[in-house]
């Protein structure tokens, strides 16, 4: 129980000592930052897969070159809603 309390200390401090509106905005900022990090990781993974794996397949190499490889890079990220 003490470990759980130690891990949630920041949130308890915000709940007890900060104005609720400011605390809510800080929480929103934390969630937005973690979503942005997750989006970057998904896009980076799909780019690595497109450049290092799919591009080396003979059928893919014949049709997808240079800038045309971009849709192939973004395809795995589409289900997660991270395409921009």
PDB file of N, CA, C and O in Angstrom:
ATOM      1  N   UNK A   1       0.822  -1.197   0.000  1.00  0.00           N
ATOM      2  CA  UNK A   1       0.000   0.000   0.000  1.00  0.00           C
ATOM      3  C   UNK A   1       0.862   1.254   0.000  1.00  0.00           C
ATOM      4  O   UNK A   1       0.508   2.252  -0.629  1.00  0.00           O
ATOM      5  N   UNK A   2       1.966   1.211   0.687  1.00  0.00           N
ATOM      6  CA  UNK A   2       2.841   2.380   0.753  1.00  0.00           C
ATOM      7  C   UNK A   2       3.451   2.685  -0.615  1.00  0.00           C
ATOM      8  O   UNK A   2       3.659   3.848  -0.963  1.00  0.00           O
ATOM      9  N   UNK A   3       3.737   1.631  -1.393  1.00  0.00           N
ATOM     10  CA  UNK A   3       4.306   1.854  -2.731  1.00  0.00           C
ATOM     11  C   UNK A   3       3.301   2.538  -3.640  1.00  0.00           C
ATOM     12  O   UNK A   3       3.663   3.417  -4.422  1.00  0.00           O
ATOM     13  N   UNK A   4       2.032   2.136  -3.541  1.00  0.00           N
ATOM     14  CA  UNK A   4       0.994   2.762  -4.359  1.00  0.00           C
ATOM     15  C   UNK A   4       0.831   4.229  -3.979  1.00  0.00           C
ATOM     16  O   UNK A   4       0.666   5.081  -4.853  1.00  0.00           O
ATOM     17  N   UNK A   5       0.877   4.525  -2.702  1.00  0.00           N
ATOM     18  CA  UNK A   5       0.761   5.910  -2.248  1.00  0.00           C
ATOM     19  C   UNK A   5       1.949   6.739  -2.705  1.00  0.00           C
ATOM     20  O   UNK A   5       1.795   7.913  -3.038  1.00  0.00           O
ATOM     21  N   UNK A   6       3.131   6.138  -2.722  1.00  0.00           N
ATOM     22  CA  UNK A   6       4.321   6.867  -3.168  1.00  0.00           C
ATOM     23  C   UNK A   6       4.247   7.173  -4.652  1.00  0.00           C
ATOM     24  O   UNK A   6       4.708   8.225  -5.094  1.00  0.00           O
ATOM     25  N   UNK A   7       3.669   6.259  -5.428  1.00  0.00           N
ATOM     26  CA  UNK A   7       3.569   6.482  -6.869  1.00  0.00           C
ATOM     27  C   UNK A   7       2.505   7.508  -7.222  1.00  0.00           C
ATOM     28  O   UNK A   7       2.611   8.168  -8.256  1.00  0.00           O
ATOM     29  N   UNK A   8       1.494   7.655  -6.397  1.00  0.00           N
ATOM     30  CA  UNK A   8       0.421   8.599  -6.704  1.00  0.00           C
ATOM     31  C   UNK A   8       0.567   9.895  -5.909  1.00  0.00           C
ATOM     32  O   UNK A   8      -0.386  10.669  -5.812  1.00  0.00           O
ATOM     33  N   UNK A   9       1.723  10.135  -5.353  1.00  0.00           N
ATOM     34  CA  UNK A   9       1.936  11.328  -4.537  1.00  0.00           C
ATOM     35  C   UNK A   9       1.730  12.625  -5.284  1.00  0.00           C
ATOM     36  O   UNK A   9       1.173  13.573  -4.731  1.00  0.00           O
ATOM     37  N   UNK A  10       2.167  12.689  -6.533  1.00  0.00           N
ATOM     38  CA  UNK A  10       2.005  13.907  -7.329  1.00  0.00           C
ATOM     39  C   UNK A  10       0.528  14.236  -7.515  1.00  0.00           C
ATOM     40  O   UNK A  10       0.121  15.391  -7.382  1.00  0.00           O
ATOM     41  N   UNK A  11      -0.271  13.220  -7.823  1.00  0.00           N
ATOM     42  CA  UNK A  11      -1.694  13.443  -8.043  1.00  0.00           C
ATOM     43  C   UNK A  11      -2.405  13.816  -6.743  1.00  0.00           C
ATOM     44  O   UNK A  11      -3.320  14.639  -6.754  1.00  0.00           O
ATOM     45  N   UNK A  12      -1.997  13.225  -5.637  1.00  0.00           N
ATOM     46  CA  UNK A  12      -2.574  13.588  -4.340  1.00  0.00           C
ATOM     47  C   UNK A  12      -2.213  15.022  -3.983  1.00  0.00           C
ATOM     48  O   UNK A  12      -3.048  15.774  -3.481  1.00  0.00           O
ATOM     49  N   UNK A  13      -0.978  15.393  -4.240  1.00  0.00           N
ATOM     50  CA  UNK A  13      -0.549  16.768  -3.962  1.00  0.00           C
ATOM     51  C   UNK A  13      -1.351  17.746  -4.794  1.00  0.00           C
ATOM     52  O   UNK A  13      -1.793  18.780  -4.293  1.00  0.00           O
ATOM     53  N   UNK A  14      -1.544  17.419  -6.078  1.00  0.00           N
ATOM     54  CA  UNK A  14      -2.327  18.321  -6.935  1.00  0.00           C
ATOM     55  C   UNK A  14      -3.767  18.415  -6.457  1.00  0.00           C
ATOM     56  O   UNK A  14      -4.356  19.495  -6.484  1.00  0.00           O
ATOM     57  N   UNK A  15      -4.338  17.311  -6.025  1.00  0.00           N
ATOM     58  CA  UNK A  15      -5.725  17.304  -5.572  1.00  0.00           C
ATOM     59  C   UNK A  15      -5.895  18.118  -4.289  1.00  0.00           C
ATOM     60  O   UNK A  15      -6.908  18.793  -4.106  1.00  0.00           O
ATOM     61  N   UNK A  16      -4.904  18.052  -3.408  1.00  0.00           N
ATOM     62  CA  UNK A  16      -5.050  18.710  -2.107  1.00  0.00           C
ATOM     63  C   UNK A  16      -4.625  20.176  -2.105  1.00  0.00           C
ATOM     64  O   UNK A  16      -5.247  20.988  -1.419  1.00  0.00           O
ATOM     65  N   UNK A  17      -3.589  20.533  -2.849  1.00  0.00           N
ATOM     66  CA  UNK A  17      -2.986  21.852  -2.679  1.00  0.00           C
ATOM     67  C   UNK A  17      -3.115  22.807  -3.868  1.00  0.00           C
ATOM     68  O   UNK A  17      -2.803  23.990  -3.732  1.00  0.00           O
ATOM     69  N   UNK A  18      -3.555  22.338  -4.996  1.00  0.00           N
ATOM     70  CA  UNK A  18      -3.680  23.232  -6.151  1.00  0.00           C
ATOM     71  C   UNK A  18      -5.139  23.554  -6.416  1.00  0.00           C
ATOM     72  O   UNK A  18      -6.019  22.757  -6.091  1.00  0.00           O
ATOM     73  N   UNK A  19      -5.405  24.713  -7.002  1.00  0.00           N
ATOM     74  CA  UNK A  19      -6.791  24.995  -7.406  1.00  0.00           C
ATOM     75  C   UNK A  19      -7.251  23.922  -8.412  1.00  0.00           C
ATOM     76  O   UNK A  19      -6.463  23.458  -9.236  1.00  0.00           O
ATOM     77  N   UNK A  20      -8.505  23.547  -8.334  1.00  0.00           N
ATOM     78  CA  UNK A  20      -9.017  22.442  -9.152  1.00  0.00           C
ATOM     79  C   UNK A  20      -8.865  22.706 -10.648  1.00  0.00           C
ATOM     80  O   UNK A  20      -8.551  21.788 -11.406  1.00  0.00           O
ATOM     81  N   UNK A  21      -9.080  23.924 -11.075  1.00  0.00           N
ATOM     82  CA  UNK A  21      -8.981  24.242 -12.502  1.00  0.00           C
ATOM     83  C   UNK A  21      -7.541  24.081 -12.980  1.00  0.00           C
ATOM     84  O   UNK A  21      -7.295  23.499 -14.037  1.00  0.00           O
ATOM     85  N   UNK A  22      -6.609  24.586 -12.216  1.00  0.00           N
ATOM     86  CA  UNK A  22      -5.200  24.459 -12.596  1.00  0.00           C
ATOM     87  C   UNK A  22      -4.763  22.998 -12.574  1.00  0.00           C
ATOM     88  O   UNK A  22      -4.028  22.557 -13.458  1.00  0.00           O
ATOM     89  N   UNK A  23      -5.206  22.254 -11.583  1.00  0.00           N
ATOM     90  CA  UNK A  23      -4.893  20.836 -11.516  1.00  0.00           C
ATOM     91  C   UNK A  23      -5.455  20.067 -12.700  1.00  0.00           C
ATOM     92  O   UNK A  23      -4.804  19.165 -13.227  1.00  0.00           O
ATOM     93  N   UNK A  24      -6.659  20.421 -13.116  1.00  0.00           N
ATOM     94  CA  UNK A  24      -7.271  19.767 -14.275  1.00  0.00           C
ATOM     95  C   UNK A  24      -6.467  20.042 -15.542  1.00  0.00           C
ATOM     96  O   UNK A  24      -6.266  19.147 -16.363  1.00  0.00           O
ATOM     97  N   UNK A  25      -6.009  21.287 -15.699  1.00  0.00           N
ATOM     98  CA  UNK A  25      -5.216  21.613 -16.888  1.00  0.00           C
ATOM     99  C   UNK A  25      -3.870  20.895 -16.886  1.00  0.00           C
ATOM    100  O   UNK A  25      -3.376  20.495 -17.941  1.00  0.00           O
ATOM    101  N   UNK A  26      -3.285  20.734 -15.720  1.00  0.00           N
ATOM    102  CA  UNK A  26      -2.030  19.985 -15.631  1.00  0.00           C
ATOM    103  C   UNK A  26      -2.259  18.528 -16.014  1.00  0.00           C
ATOM    104  O   UNK A  26      -1.450  17.941 -16.732  1.00  0.00           O
ATOM    105  N   UNK A  27      -3.352  17.944 -15.542  1.00  0.00           N
ATOM    106  CA  UNK A  27      -3.683  16.560 -15.905  1.00  0.00           C
ATOM    107  C   UNK A  27      -3.919  16.426 -17.409  1.00  0.00           C
ATOM    108  O   UNK A  27      -3.462  15.465 -18.027  1.00  0.00           O
ATOM    109  N   UNK A  28      -4.622  17.379 -17.990  1.00  0.00           N
ATOM    110  CA  UNK A  28      -4.860  17.363 -19.436  1.00  0.00           C
ATOM    111  C   UNK A  28      -3.536  17.440 -20.181  1.00  0.00           C
ATOM    112  O   UNK A  28      -3.346  16.747 -21.181  1.00  0.00           O
ATOM    113  N   UNK A  29      -2.626  18.271 -19.708  1.00  0.00           N
ATOM    114  CA  UNK A  29      -1.311  18.392 -20.352  1.00  0.00           C
ATOM    115  C   UNK A  29      -0.519  17.090 -20.258  1.00  0.00           C
ATOM    116  O   UNK A  29       0.154  16.704 -21.213  1.00  0.00           O
ATOM    117  N   UNK A  30      -0.595  16.417 -19.120  1.00  0.00           N
ATOM    118  CA  UNK A  30       0.108  15.142 -18.959  1.00  0.00           C
ATOM    119  C   UNK A  30      -0.456  14.097 -19.917  1.00  0.00           C
ATOM    120  O   UNK A  30       0.301  13.361 -20.550  1.00  0.00           O
ATOM    121  N   UNK A  31      -1.767  14.031 -20.023  1.00  0.00           N
ATOM    122  CA  UNK A  31      -2.394  13.064 -20.929  1.00  0.00           C
ATOM    123  C   UNK A  31      -2.054  13.386 -22.378  1.00  0.00           C
ATOM    124  O   UNK A  31      -1.767  12.482 -23.162  1.00  0.00           O
ATOM    125  N   UNK A  32      -2.082  14.669 -22.742  1.00  0.00           N
ATOM    126  CA  UNK A  32      -1.743  15.060 -24.114  1.00  0.00           C
ATOM    127  C   UNK A  32      -0.299  14.718 -24.449  1.00  0.00           C
ATOM    128  O   UNK A  32      -0.014  14.268 -25.560  1.00  0.00           O
ATOM    129  N   UNK A  33       0.605  14.921 -23.518  1.00  0.00           N
ATOM    130  CA  UNK A  33       2.008  14.597 -23.760  1.00  0.00           C
ATOM    131  C   UNK A  33       2.204  13.098 -23.940  1.00  0.00           C
ATOM    132  O   UNK A  33       2.970  12.671 -24.804  1.00  0.00           O
ATOM    133  N   UNK A  34       1.521  12.298 -23.133  1.00  0.00           N
ATOM    134  CA  UNK A  34       1.682  10.851 -23.291  1.00  0.00           C
ATOM    135  C   UNK A  34       1.040  10.354 -24.576  1.00  0.00           C
ATOM    136  O   UNK A  34       1.552   9.415 -25.186  1.00  0.00           O
ATOM    137  N   UNK A  35      -0.068  10.955 -25.009  1.00  0.00           N
ATOM    138  CA  UNK A  35      -0.667  10.566 -26.290  1.00  0.00           C
ATOM    139  C   UNK A  35       0.236  10.950 -27.452  1.00  0.00           C
ATOM    140  O   UNK A  35       0.353  10.202 -28.423  1.00  0.00           O
ATOM    141  N   UNK A  36       0.866  12.098 -27.362  1.00  0.00           N
ATOM    142  CA  UNK A  36       1.795  12.530 -28.403  1.00  0.00           C
ATOM    143  C   UNK A  36       2.995  11.600 -28.487  1.00  0.00           C
ATOM    144  O   UNK A  36       3.456  11.271 -29.581  1.00  0.00           O
ATOM    145  N   UNK A  37       3.494  11.181 -27.349  1.00  0.00           N
ATOM    146  CA  UNK A  37       4.617  10.236 -27.331  1.00  0.00           C
ATOM    147  C   UNK A  37       4.217   8.907 -27.945  1.00  0.00           C
ATOM    148  O   UNK A  37       4.989   8.320 -28.703  1.00  0.00           O
ATOM    149  N   UNK A  38       3.030   8.428 -27.631  1.00  0.00           N
ATOM    150  CA  UNK A  38       2.553   7.162 -28.200  1.00  0.00           C
ATOM    151  C   UNK A  38       2.372   7.272 -29.704  1.00  0.00           C
ATOM    152  O   UNK A  38       2.707   6.342 -30.437  1.00  0.00           O
ATOM    153  N   UNK A  39       1.847   8.397 -30.173  1.00  0.00           N
ATOM    154  CA  UNK A  39       1.686   8.604 -31.605  1.00  0.00           C
ATOM    155  C   UNK A  39       3.035   8.589 -32.310  1.00  0.00           C
ATOM    156  O   UNK A  39       3.173   7.971 -33.365  1.00  0.00           O
ATOM    157  N   UNK A  40       4.018   9.253 -31.747  1.00  0.00           N
ATOM    158  CA  UNK A  40       5.358   9.252 -32.343  1.00  0.00           C
ATOM    159  C   UNK A  40       5.956   7.863 -32.399  1.00  0.00           C
ATOM    160  O   UNK A  40       6.616   7.508 -33.375  1.00  0.00           O
ATOM    161  N   UNK A  41       5.732   7.074 -31.360  1.00  0.00           N
ATOM    162  CA  UNK A  41       6.264   5.703 -31.351  1.00  0.00           C
ATOM    163  C   UNK A  41       5.595   4.845 -32.416  1.00  0.00           C
ATOM    164  O   UNK A  41       6.263   4.049 -33.075  1.00  0.00           O
ATOM    165  N   UNK A  42       4.294   4.994 -32.592  1.00  0.00           N
ATOM    166  CA  UNK A  42       3.579   4.214 -33.613  1.00  0.00           C
ATOM    167  C   UNK A  42       4.048   4.617 -35.006  1.00  0.00           C
ATOM    168  O   UNK A  42       4.293   3.753 -35.848  1.00  0.00           O
ATOM    169  N   UNK A  43       4.175   5.914 -35.260  1.00  0.00           N
ATOM    170  CA  UNK A  43       4.632   6.370 -36.580  1.00  0.00           C
ATOM    171  C   UNK A  43       6.072   5.952 -36.848  1.00  0.00           C
ATOM    172  O   UNK A  43       6.403   5.567 -37.969  1.00  0.00           O
ATOM    173  N   UNK A  44       6.923   6.021 -35.846  1.00  0.00           N
ATOM    174  CA  UNK A  44       8.311   5.595 -36.031  1.00  0.00           C
ATOM    175  C   UNK A  44       8.402   4.106 -36.325  1.00  0.00           C
ATOM    176  O   UNK A  44       9.189   3.679 -37.170  1.00  0.00           O
ATOM    177  N   UNK A  45       7.597   3.319 -35.628  1.00  0.00           N
ATOM    178  CA  UNK A  45       7.604   1.876 -35.862  1.00  0.00           C
ATOM    179  C   UNK A  45       7.122   1.544 -37.265  1.00  0.00           C
ATOM    180  O   UNK A  45       7.707   0.690 -37.931  1.00  0.00           O
ATOM    181  N   UNK A  46       6.072   2.199 -37.722  1.00  0.00           N
ATOM    182  CA  UNK A  46       5.575   1.915 -39.070  1.00  0.00           C
ATOM    183  C   UNK A  46       6.564   2.374 -40.138  1.00  0.00           C
ATOM    184  O   UNK A  46       6.675   1.734 -41.184  1.00  0.00           O
ATOM    185  N   UNK A  47       7.279   3.463 -39.898  1.00  0.00           N
ATOM    186  CA  UNK A  47       8.297   3.913 -40.845  1.00  0.00           C
ATOM    187  C   UNK A  47       9.454   2.927 -40.914  1.00  0.00           C
ATOM    188  O   UNK A  47       9.945   2.622 -42.001  1.00  0.00           O
ATOM    189  N   UNK A  48       9.888   2.435 -39.780  1.00  0.00           N
ATOM    190  CA  UNK A  48      10.966   1.444 -39.752  1.00  0.00           C
ATOM    191  C   UNK A  48      10.526   0.174 -40.476  1.00  0.00           C
ATOM    192  O   UNK A  48      11.298  -0.415 -41.233  1.00  0.00           O
ATOM    193  N   UNK A  49       9.288  -0.242 -40.242  1.00  0.00           N
ATOM    194  CA  UNK A  49       8.793  -1.441 -40.921  1.00  0.00           C
ATOM    195  C   UNK A  49       8.755  -1.238 -42.428  1.00  0.00           C
ATOM    196  O   UNK A  49       9.146  -2.132 -43.178  1.00  0.00           O
ATOM    197  N   UNK A  50       8.292  -0.080 -42.884  1.00  0.00           N
ATOM    198  CA  UNK A  50       8.204   0.170 -44.320  1.00  0.00           C
ATOM    199  C   UNK A  50       9.586   0.240 -44.960  1.00  0.00           C
ATOM    200  O   UNK A  50       9.807  -0.315 -46.037  1.00  0.00           O
ATOM    201  N   UNK A  51      10.508   0.918 -44.301  1.00  0.00           N
ATOM    202  CA  UNK A  51      11.837   1.092 -44.899  1.00  0.00           C
ATOM    203  C   UNK A  51      12.729  -0.130 -44.770  1.00  0.00           C
ATOM    204  O   UNK A  51      13.494  -0.432 -45.686  1.00  0.00           O
ATOM    205  N   UNK A  52      12.646  -0.832 -43.662  1.00  0.00           N
ATOM    206  CA  UNK A  52      13.583  -1.929 -43.417  1.00  0.00           C
ATOM    207  C   UNK A  52      13.037  -3.311 -43.743  1.00  0.00           C
ATOM    208  O   UNK A  52      13.815  -4.247 -43.935  1.00  0.00           O
ATOM    209  N   UNK A  53      11.729  -3.459 -43.809  1.00  0.00           N
ATOM    210  CA  UNK A  53      11.156  -4.782 -44.051  1.00  0.00           C
ATOM    211  C   UNK A  53      10.420  -4.822 -45.378  1.00  0.00           C
ATOM    212  O   UNK A  53      10.799  -5.575 -46.275  1.00  0.00           O
ATOM    213  N   UNK A  54       9.366  -4.015 -45.516  1.00  0.00           N
ATOM    214  CA  UNK A  54       8.534  -4.112 -46.710  1.00  0.00           C
ATOM    215  C   UNK A  54       9.260  -3.702 -47.973  1.00  0.00           C
ATOM    216  O   UNK A  54       9.057  -4.306 -49.027  1.00  0.00           O
ATOM    217  N   UNK A  55      10.106  -2.682 -47.888  1.00  0.00           N
ATOM    218  CA  UNK A  55      10.806  -2.207 -49.080  1.00  0.00           C
ATOM    219  C   UNK A  55      11.757  -3.259 -49.641  1.00  0.00           C
ATOM    220  O   UNK A  55      12.096  -3.221 -50.824  1.00  0.00           O
ATOM    221  N   UNK A  56      12.185  -4.189 -48.810  1.00  0.00           N
ATOM    222  CA  UNK A  56      13.112  -5.222 -49.265  1.00  0.00           C
ATOM    223  C   UNK A  56      12.403  -6.397 -49.929  1.00  0.00           C
ATOM    224  O   UNK A  56      13.063  -7.257 -50.512  1.00  0.00           O
ATOM    225  N   UNK A  57      11.085  -6.454 -49.855  1.00  0.00           N
ATOM    226  CA  UNK A  57      10.332  -7.502 -50.535  1.00  0.00           C
ATOM    227  C   UNK A  57      10.272  -7.178 -52.028  1.00  0.00           C
ATOM    228  O   UNK A  57      10.007  -6.028 -52.379  1.00  0.00           O
ATOM    229  N   UNK A  58      10.504  -8.137 -52.914  1.00  0.00           N
ATOM    230  CA  UNK A  58      10.557  -7.839 -54.356  1.00  0.00           C
ATOM    231  C   UNK A  58       9.279  -7.216 -54.905  1.00  0.00           C
ATOM    232  O   UNK A  58       9.366  -6.287 -55.708  1.00  0.00           O
ATOM    233  N   UNK A  59       8.101  -7.682 -54.510  1.00  0.00           N
ATOM    234  CA  UNK A  59       6.859  -7.126 -55.050  1.00  0.00           C
ATOM    235  C   UNK A  59       6.637  -5.694 -54.585  1.00  0.00           C
ATOM    236  O   UNK A  59       6.139  -4.862 -55.344  1.00  0.00           O
ATOM    237  N   UNK A  60       7.000  -5.409 -53.359  1.00  0.00           N
ATOM    238  CA  UNK A  60       6.832  -4.057 -52.819  1.00  0.00           C
ATOM    239  C   UNK A  60       7.849  -3.114 -53.455  1.00  0.00           C
ATOM    240  O   UNK A  60       7.510  -1.983 -53.804  1.00  0.00           O
ATOM    241  N   UNK A  61       9.079  -3.564 -53.607  1.00  0.00           N
ATOM    242  CA  UNK A  61      10.145  -2.729 -54.166  1.00  0.00           C
ATOM    243  C   UNK A  61       9.811  -2.267 -55.588  1.00  0.00           C
ATOM    244  O   UNK A  61      10.163  -1.155 -55.980  1.00  0.00           O
ATOM    245  N   UNK A  62       9.133  -3.119 -56.354  1.00  0.00           N
ATOM    246  CA  UNK A  62       8.816  -2.770 -57.739  1.00  0.00           C
ATOM    247  C   UNK A  62       7.791  -1.637 -57.830  1.00  0.00           C
ATOM    248  O   UNK A  62       7.810  -0.865 -58.788  1.00  0.00           O
ATOM    249  N   UNK A  63       6.906  -1.533 -56.851  1.00  0.00           N
ATOM    250  CA  UNK A  63       5.815  -0.552 -56.941  1.00  0.00           C
ATOM    251  C   UNK A  63       5.969   0.659 -56.027  1.00  0.00           C
ATOM    252  O   UNK A  63       5.408   1.714 -56.322  1.00  0.00           O
ATOM    253  N   UNK A  64       6.702   0.543 -54.940  1.00  0.00           N
ATOM    254  CA  UNK A  64       6.796   1.616 -53.957  1.00  0.00           C
ATOM    255  C   UNK A  64       8.233   2.117 -53.890  1.00  0.00           C
ATOM    256  O   UNK A  64       9.118   1.416 -53.400  1.00  0.00           O
ATOM    257  N   UNK A  65       8.462   3.324 -54.380  1.00  0.00           N
ATOM    258  CA  UNK A  65       9.800   3.918 -54.335  1.00  0.00           C
ATOM    259  C   UNK A  65       9.720   5.368 -53.882  1.00  0.00           C
ATOM    260  O   UNK A  65       8.752   6.071 -54.172  1.00  0.00           O
ATOM    261  N   UNK A  66      10.741   5.800 -53.175  1.00  0.00           N
ATOM    262  CA  UNK A  66      10.866   7.207 -52.775  1.00  0.00           C
ATOM    263  C   UNK A  66       9.662   7.725 -52.017  1.00  0.00           C
ATOM    264  O   UNK A  66       9.240   7.143 -51.017  1.00  0.00           O
ATOM    265  N   UNK A  67       9.105   8.845 -52.514  1.00  0.00           N
ATOM    266  CA  UNK A  67       7.976   9.487 -51.843  1.00  0.00           C
ATOM    267  C   UNK A  67       6.720   8.629 -51.920  1.00  0.00           C
ATOM    268  O   UNK A  67       5.817   8.789 -51.099  1.00  0.00           O
ATOM    269  N   UNK A  68       6.645   7.720 -52.892  1.00  0.00           N
ATOM    270  CA  UNK A  68       5.478   6.842 -53.000  1.00  0.00           C
ATOM    271  C   UNK A  68       5.424   5.838 -51.854  1.00  0.00           C
ATOM    272  O   UNK A  68       4.401   5.182 -51.657  1.00  0.00           O
ATOM    273  N   UNK A  69       6.505   5.711 -51.103  1.00  0.00           N
ATOM    274  CA  UNK A  69       6.548   4.800 -49.965  1.00  0.00           C
ATOM    275  C   UNK A  69       5.771   5.346 -48.757  1.00  0.00           C
ATOM    276  O   UNK A  69       5.471   4.602 -47.824  1.00  0.00           O
ATOM    277  N   UNK A  70       5.451   6.627 -48.777  1.00  0.00           N
ATOM    278  CA  UNK A  70       4.768   7.252 -47.639  1.00  0.00           C
ATOM    279  C   UNK A  70       3.435   6.596 -47.297  1.00  0.00           C
ATOM    280  O   UNK A  70       3.192   6.336 -46.119  1.00  0.00           O
ATOM    281  N   UNK A  71       2.553   6.312 -48.265  1.00  0.00           N
ATOM    282  CA  UNK A  71       1.301   5.630 -47.885  1.00  0.00           C
ATOM    283  C   UNK A  71       1.551   4.273 -47.235  1.00  0.00           C
ATOM    284  O   UNK A  71       0.805   3.863 -46.347  1.00  0.00           O
ATOM    285  N   UNK A  72       2.582   3.586 -47.669  1.00  0.00           N
ATOM    286  CA  UNK A  72       2.921   2.299 -47.076  1.00  0.00           C
ATOM    287  C   UNK A  72       3.440   2.478 -45.654  1.00  0.00           C
ATOM    288  O   UNK A  72       3.244   1.606 -44.808  1.00  0.00           O
ATOM    289  N   UNK A  73       4.090   3.586 -45.390  1.00  0.00           N
ATOM    290  CA  UNK A  73       4.574   3.872 -44.039  1.00  0.00           C
ATOM    291  C   UNK A  73       3.416   4.212 -43.108  1.00  0.00           C
ATOM    292  O   UNK A  73       3.430   3.831 -41.938  1.00  0.00           O
ATOM    293  N   UNK A  74       2.425   4.918 -43.612  1.00  0.00           N
ATOM    294  CA  UNK A  74       1.319   5.381 -42.769  1.00  0.00           C
ATOM    295  C   UNK A  74       0.229   4.329 -42.583  1.00  0.00           C
ATOM    296  O   UNK A  74      -0.581   4.457 -41.665  1.00  0.00           O
ATOM    297  N   UNK A  75       0.184   3.306 -43.413  1.00  0.00           N
ATOM    298  CA  UNK A  75      -0.889   2.299 -43.344  1.00  0.00           C
ATOM    299  C   UNK A  75      -1.006   1.624 -41.986  1.00  0.00           C
ATOM    300  O   UNK A  75      -2.122   1.506 -41.479  1.00  0.00           O
ATOM    301  N   UNK A  76       0.089   1.170 -41.362  1.00  0.00           N
ATOM    302  CA  UNK A  76      -0.079   0.528 -40.046  1.00  0.00           C
ATOM    303  C   UNK A  76      -0.542   1.482 -38.950  1.00  0.00           C
ATOM    304  O   UNK A  76      -1.102   1.044 -37.944  1.00  0.00           O
ATOM    305  N   UNK A  77      -0.318   2.758 -39.132  1.00  0.00           N
ATOM    306  CA  UNK A  77      -0.707   3.730 -38.109  1.00  0.00           C
ATOM    307  C   UNK A  77      -2.180   4.137 -38.233  1.00  0.00           C
ATOM    308  O   UNK A  77      -2.738   4.707 -37.296  1.00  0.00           O
ATOM    309  N   UNK A  78      -2.811   3.854 -39.362  1.00  0.00           N
ATOM    310  CA  UNK A  78      -4.192   4.277 -39.579  1.00  0.00           C
ATOM    311  C   UNK A  78      -5.182   3.716 -38.560  1.00  0.00           C
ATOM    312  O   UNK A  78      -6.039   4.464 -38.090  1.00  0.00           O
ATOM    313  N   UNK A  79      -5.106   2.427 -38.196  1.00  0.00           N
ATOM    314  CA  UNK A  79      -6.065   1.929 -37.202  1.00  0.00           C
ATOM    315  C   UNK A  79      -5.966   2.630 -35.840  1.00  0.00           C
ATOM    316  O   UNK A  79      -6.949   2.704 -35.102  1.00  0.00           O
ATOM    317  N   UNK A  80      -4.804   3.130 -35.524  1.00  0.00           N
ATOM    318  CA  UNK A  80      -4.635   3.821 -34.244  1.00  0.00           C
ATOM    319  C   UNK A  80      -5.072   5.281 -34.316  1.00  0.00           C
ATOM    320  O   UNK A  80      -5.107   5.963 -33.292  1.00  0.00           O
ATOM    321  N   UNK A  81      -5.404   5.767 -35.505  1.00  0.00           N
ATOM    322  CA  UNK A  81      -5.842   7.140 -35.668  1.00  0.00           C
ATOM    323  C   UNK A  81      -4.727   8.150 -35.559  1.00  0.00           C
ATOM    324  O   UNK A  81      -4.960   9.288 -35.154  1.00  0.00           O
ATOM    325  N   UNK A  82      -3.509   7.751 -35.917  1.00  0.00           N
ATOM    326  CA  UNK A  82      -2.355   8.639 -35.761  1.00  0.00           C
ATOM    327  C   UNK A  82      -1.910   9.262 -37.062  1.00  0.00           C
ATOM    328  O   UNK A  82      -0.964  10.050 -37.056  1.00  0.00           O
ATOM    329  N   UNK A  83      -2.543   8.949 -38.177  1.00  0.00           N
ATOM    330  CA  UNK A  83      -2.110   9.534 -39.451  1.00  0.00           C
ATOM    331  C   UNK A  83      -2.464  11.019 -39.470  1.00  0.00           C
ATOM    332  O   UNK A  83      -3.538  11.426 -39.027  1.00  0.00           O
ATOM    333  N   UNK A  84      -1.546  11.803 -39.988  1.00  0.00           N
ATOM    334  CA  UNK A  84      -1.769  13.249 -40.023  1.00  0.00           C
ATOM    335  C   UNK A  84      -1.877  13.737 -41.431  1.00  0.00           C
ATOM    336  O   UNK A  84      -2.065  14.933 -41.657  1.00  0.00           O
TER     337      UNK A  84
END
